[in-house]
């Protein structure tokens, strides 16, 4: 049950149900109001964010525009400086002839105001158009000369006032001139009037009342509608958004100028050149359109709130009646003693009662909406295959179906219990199967009772033969006067009594195994010594001619096991090998170990085990049909006991057999010293 249902259940079980309805009504309306307010403020924030993003995009476009123009200037400078004839004249110090090659550049590229050359010491050697008084002057202090010689490539300078009159604010684009051998022989400089950059700024369309600003890499204004291009050079690097962008990271947000007016500003760096593009606009004008949209939104939300109020009242009334009726039905189902699980046509679980929770180990809230076949696993005991055929039959036939016998439920903790019962269809209003209800119960007690009855019946049958034989022998012994015959009859009676005693002991052991009443006490055991003790016990108890038993187990083989249980398990397997051996047969006991386990092999040269009976060897009361068992005490319980004891100690047992040889294998953990 989810939290919402628990909350509703808590409310509708109050005596004053009208108060609960009023509370729900108030909660829903307050929640709706809160959601609408949140939506409104989120939209307001979203509008602001979108509008700021648009301004940021404009700033980025402006930066890209300026970057493209700078790229073109750099390409032009590189192209001019690498002309073969031009670089040859420069290498021959024919500066005037070299600059004459460039005299058409200002005409071909109107945005280039002037071209001049310097040697590698920074002295101006030639210029076009020529200006008086500048040739021979040292310009090595200029930003363009320092930047070009330092980077060994084209360079766009910061804004500066040129030396010659008229002293315009300009920007220089410079490039090294190299000889045919790759030696730096001079510097080519293209001078751009700052008015040109102002004109470039005007080509970027800015909506509303916003305007565009360009600054160089030091924050000096290159274009600003409120600052003249040819006045004093103004530096804006102290402004946070400019300094942030100069470091390579754009900025967008609300900033106040020195007069206290709030402006929306978005900036973007000009890649590869360190310049800044900034878009600025008064925030009140900037947000006017979004504020108008938000006012209309408030009106719509208010109308929607009143509609929700009326609709909520009607829904609460209908829901309260439906829920109370549904909860009554639900409680009836949850109170059923058997496990009940309901699923839809997709096999998704839609209901789980308390008994089903107890049987499966899963809580209802863990399984609602989950796949039935993934979480509630029914398998066949015989082959461990999925046992959901009876559910499929219900889906297809629309009729109840019984769960197959010997079905196992695998619980949440991977433990298993036998279950039984049936499944029935769930119909919709049109009579079509829309789901299935599975009813199941734990049948462990029933199976245990049936097994006990079966074991008791078989044991009683097995007891009857030696008891009858013993009684008959004793009666004859009392009647006979022949001492030798009397002794033989008494021996037969003793043999029968021992058989009964052994079966009694074995039945007690089986009961303890089946009821998990054995406590395993592991310790380090020398396998060789233990095996010798078991063989000695067999030699003592065996009444017939004993086969040749050999053993080759090293003294260094030590294992972790319960000495008593392991001794009994080995005894049962060896006893079985000895009793079912042929005349003159032999039994060989060997052991090998690796880092993890010890493998004990018990090989006999007896009669073997029939292939069709090999699957039954470790079951209760099994005795082979290829040997006369009437002269062998017991009831076929020894190997079942051996397997049970070995499993309790973390070991395992298996065998291979052919007509003249059978080998039993026992695997147990070793101790590495």
Beta strands, then each sheet from edge to edge (+ up, - down):
strand 1: 114-118
strand 2: 124-128
strand 3: 155-156
strand 4: 160-161
strand 5: 169-178
strand 6: 184-193
strand 7: 211-215
strand 8: 221-223
strand 9: 252-256
strand 10: 262-269
strand 11: 276-282
strand 12: 339-344
strand 13: 349-352
strand 14: 377-380
strand 15: 401-402
strand 16: 407-410
strand 17: 416-427
strand 18: 433-442
strand 19: 523-526
strand 20: 548-552
strand 21: 558-561
strand 22: 586-593
strand 23: 597-604
strand 24: 652-658
strand 25: 661-669
sheet 1: 2+ 1- 6+ 5- 3+
sheet 2: 2+ 1- 6+ 5- 4+
sheet 3: 8+ 7- 11+ 10- 9+
sheet 4: 13+ 12- 18+ 17- 15+
sheet 5: 13+ 12- 18+ 17- 16+ 14-
sheet 6: 19+ 21-
sheet 7: 20+ 22+ 23- 25+ 24-
end
